[in-house]
């Protein structure tokens, strides 16, 4: 799909629920570095978020999270862009906020997580090839990346929670329910909801995935595309998409 067409489609999908005072933003795929790394329009990347925020300048945001993670650097860029956005940001963890997605949700002024949703934190990963010196250098880089991630966590802990305790959870790859996560982070807990635990492609990198997050209850790419197509068809019926 040519870039111009894809960019237009992404814009339609992201801002279709925009009003004069608010806009909805969805993270229902993986976090990737650029359009070239996006598998489909459910994946998010820094440039797409920048374009969205330019369109939603000054508006309150409703951010819906159901994401298994992805690129650390792209995710940190998205987190910082959302933090700078001038408008009240409410994050809803619909099913899963894992890996770098667990950092992005913290950009919200309010984070609402159902008791049966999932929140996962872990050490950063790499698939680098090289010699012993390369791996020693990469280990140091990964430690620094983890330090940056934990700095973000530290700014959003509940009163009385020590970042050292969270550091242990990061090292262990810890999967928490919303109920568990609300004990550590400044989240608003909501009742259980029926939601899809979207894993995305990133899920294959994790070692301690709960048994009930699997293909059967995960939102796969084909389902995501069908959902987006249905939404677009509905918008067309309402006359909200023009020939441009």
Secondary structure, DSSP 8 states (H G I E B T S, - for coil): --HHHHHHHHHHHHHTT--SSEEEEEE-S-B-SSGGG-SSTT-B-HHHHHHHHHHTTT-EEEEEEEE--B-HHHHHHHHHHHHH-SS-EEEEEEEEEETTHHHHGGGSSEEEEETTSEEEE----------HHHHHHHHHHHHHHHHHHHHHHHTTB-TT--HHHHHHHHHTTEEEEHHHHHHHB--EEE----------GGGGG-S---TTSSGGGS--HHHHHHHHHHHHHHHHHTT-----
